[in-house]
């Protein structure tokens, strides 16, 4: 897979593309273009690694163990807020692996700057997989491990000092001695590898090293950037990659086995509950339809000359009753609800309704029953619905009992 490496430098006019490299089957190639749009056209869709000016980044070492860093999570910025003098919410802070004695290196950069570069390259069509400080362009090998410093001058006049795998500083070249003195206060190096192309800088550095009796390897050769670019195979997993947390390129989430099992049971329980709710909804909708049909049947028996023309007879009956009430009829607006409740009482009773009359707010029901007790049971159910019910008569006819009930109230 081809990888595009972009290095930004900063000056008084802002940040701009300084150098670019492309890594492919034929190896690492330095590119002449310094325009992102041109690179995007020439290498469309190439995975891109961006190196920000280290002067835009912050390198801090705090006393914390790996466990404490994991517990801090997304609150790492609060550990360095006082040191950087900036609002912690504006910083993207990542933690590098803890070295020895619980000394944890933290790297920080402005969230706004990071978001700006992400948007810029996204619009250009270049997928950004890693963003790192350009201090990491100084190669770090097993031979240059703990206790070894690396010093190099860049083409933009800056000095890059790498004092550890994830620590260092970038300052103006006129601050050489000040930068080295500050680093020396934190730790004494066993060896310093200096790659200074400027002769005056080499002289100044040699004088400083001799003054402190430090072992130094001084050379006019530039730092071997290609070694740093080819040393890493998966830049997304680089510990100095700022694209972590909310800025991560890919967010893969995996639950532990026990939680996955619990999640399956919860999902199954939720599905069963949802199915039960749908079954209940269907049942009550069916019952509501059935009760509505009973109410319509009772209305037709009460008003045998009525003709219902719509496919929603309950609504039509409600409108008719409302119109009758507005015209001064006897209906008080509760006739249809009372009909519905009478129909609910008749439903499942086994009684056969023969006639329903309605006059002056009183219903008269003629029903056939197998025994007088069934008629009395209907009376009790209607009373329970809030009606005042009276059995007016009950006579034997053809092996059945024809009963007449007078129903009123229930409003």
Beta strands, then each sheet from edge to edge (+ up, - down):
strand 1: 3-11
strand 2: 14-24
strand 3: 27-31
strand 4: 47-52
strand 5: 57-63
strand 6: 91-95
strand 7: 103-110
strand 8: 128-133
strand 9: 148-153
strand 10: 158-164
strand 11: 167-172
strand 12: 191-195
strand 13: 216-219
strand 14: 352-359
strand 15: 362-369
strand 16: 387-397
strand 17: 400-409
sheet 1: 3+ 2- 1+ 4+ 8+
sheet 2: 5+ 7- 6+
sheet 3: 11+ 10- 9+ 12+ 13+
sheet 4: 14+ 15- 17+ 16-
end
